[in-house]
Amino acid sequence: MARKLLRILALTALTSVLLVAVEPGVAHANPAGVNLPGKVRCSATHGAWNGLISFTPPLMNGGTASTETMIVKAALGSTTNPCVTTTHLQVLGAIAGKLTFSIPGSANNCATIFSGIALPAPVGKFKMTWTSPVNSNPTKWTQASAFSVTGAAALTSITVKNGTVAGSFSPFATPKATLSDANWPGASGTVATGCASTGGLASLTLATSTGTW
């Protein structure tokens, strides 16, 4: 009986040792991601944007809010139209982030946002996640140095530049995104008609946008 008990205890100890030895291997099964090299550009030609910029509160003619938040969410590229890099990679991904402006009394006034003059520096950040190539680290675009944001007086675009890039495609000193779509400009365009509407302009599509990080 004593020998049988000893064999059971020995087997139990051996099983514990094997489990301890195996577990670290499981913990390292997913290697760390890699930073993609070079710089990437996503545009209507290569890597079209499919998404929206939304405005909270909605933009309107004569708006009197003191804060305005712009939220950007879009897919970047498709299998038939990927983004391209300076190292000849084809990449697919998505962008998400927001910018919050403090402009007392006119933050959601369309004439303020689309003035052609740089707005007061917002607080915010963006993140570009890359689904292809697989296992790629995201690109993080943060505000140090501060973002510079300008809405074109012609109602054609909103340009975001400056800030700091980390992760894939870094370092890069001059990141920039020009948010736009063919339906934005003109007296009958989405911006003008949305700003003049009772509910205001809540969102805009982004199909002709470009971004370089």
Secondary structure, 3 states (H helix, E strand, C coil): CHHHHHHHHHHHHHHHHHHHHHHHHHHCCCCCCECCCCCEEECCCCCCEEEEEEEEEEEECCCCCCEEEEEEEEEECECCECEEECCCCEEEEEEEEEEEEECCCCCCEHHHHCCCCECCCCEEEEEEEEEECCCECCEEEECCCCCEEEECCCCCCEEEECCEEEECCCCCCCCEEEECCCCCCCCCCHHHHHHHCCCCEEEEECCCCEEEC
